[in-house]
Amino acid sequence: MAVTDAPRIITSRFGHDDAHTIERYEATHGYEGLRAALQKRPDEVLEEVKTASLLGRGGAGFPAGVKWGFCPPGVWPRYLVVNGDESEPGTYKDRLLMERDPHQLIEGVLIACYAIGCAQAFLYVRGEMAVAQERIAAALNEAYAKGYVGKGILGTDFSVDIVLHWGAGAYIVGEETALIESLEGNRGMPRLKPPFFPAAKGLYLQPTVVNNVETLANLPWILREGGAAFAALGAENSKGTRMFAVSGHVRNPGVYEVEFGVTTFRDLLYAPVYGGGIRDGNALKAFIPGGASAPWFYEEHLDLPLEKAAVDKAGSMLGSGAIVVMDETTDMVRAALRVVRFFARESCGKCTPCREGTSWLEKILERILDGHGRTSDLDLLLDVCDNISPGIAWPPKQTTICPLGPSAVSPIASAVTRFRDEFEARLGGGPVPVTVTTKGGAYVPAPAAEVAS
């Protein structure tokens, strides 16, 4: 078991009770990254971020510097939108960043605005995160008073206004186009892409960059220490450090910043300084590696590195950085229902396969758990899954505008594939055939050896 000595880049102030104040922030290299950025041209700041190879930390893992470059040249105004609507079940790293170190986020926003050419930024925070909203509001007031935000920042001709916007607590607005709809005062529903790629037609149909909280929080360190220093950490295709929220059946649930792509799942779940092992000495049964929408992993996946490409190849995703652990006492049918119920109730209703399909998945699972399951229910479950996400494969094929519908398919496909006997034990009548035919063809649960490959 290896625990690296990589520096803590974005959680270094978490040990201070007053980390959210501007006094503590300025005493610990606060706003030095902004000063360094303002001594460079915007294109030089962009190149520094590209050198760092900073991947987005919100789920998709797209390179931040490349994303910034998608804004069409010569089209103004353009906006930066901060996605602080952290709503994936099991994810709470961004909330801690907003509560404990709001000035770091604000400085990251200012650096991004300077590189992109924005004079206006919007900080969208999830409705339930009252403490985060209050901390950010107080930090913005402090930053305006000190001249870090507003007109003529630090004596330059660079000016930015930052607007704090509170959401209403809808999961779907974590999707960037739905967030933009909500920010405009509309119901939070995703837009069709194309033509509504935010970099081309985003907020108010102007070029818009949407970045995650953790992504932006890395920028002050990168500009202060250099993109090359950031790129020296982590693995070849996953640079720097990353925060992971570990919850479920571990001894030490919490948020941990680890070296990206080097640390393994086993390190994170079992090392005494991190998860500390499975509770009560129980055995591991399964874990969700990247938020509730990710396919599940098992014991044979523990030695995979926390690296995007490796996890993608193994058939899941790191996603939002939320790892949910389930021990041997877990009822997997009930666990699947818990996840599916969330997605069914958070569906915005815009797409029929998601609106109808997720509700039917919930109803069928409830029927099985209530002891009224039919011998045909596993066929029906997978048939509905196939209508939402044809082929029930990963990465998922979609019949919907956004990935919410296929997210409800992931827990069912995972649970039925690995723990089919638990489903069959709850069904009436004879045993269910191993091979289930769906409209997309034959769906055959993979043996454990194939899952590990």
Secondary structure, DSSP 8 states (H G I E B T S, - for coil): --------SSSTTTT-TTTTSHHHHHHTTTTHHHHHHHTS-HHHHHHHHHHHT-B-SSSS--BHHHHHTTS-TT----EEEEEE---STT--HHHHHHHH-HHHHHHHHHHHHHHHT-SEEEEEE-TT-HHHHHHHHHHHHHHHHHTSSBSSGGGSS--BEEEEEE----GGGGSHHHHHHHHTTS------TTT--TTTS-GGGS-EEEEEHHHHHTHHHHHHH-HHHHHTSEETTEESEEEEEEEESBSS-EEEEEETTTSBHHHHHHSTTTT-SBGGG--EEEEESSSTTS--B-GGGTTSBS-HHHHHHTT---TTSEEEEEETT--HHHHHHHHHHHHHHH--S-SHHHHHHHHHHHHHHHHHHTT-B-TTHHHHHHHHHHHHSTT--SS---SSSSTHHHHHHHHHHHHHHH-HHHHHTTBSSS---SSEEETTEEE----HHHHH-
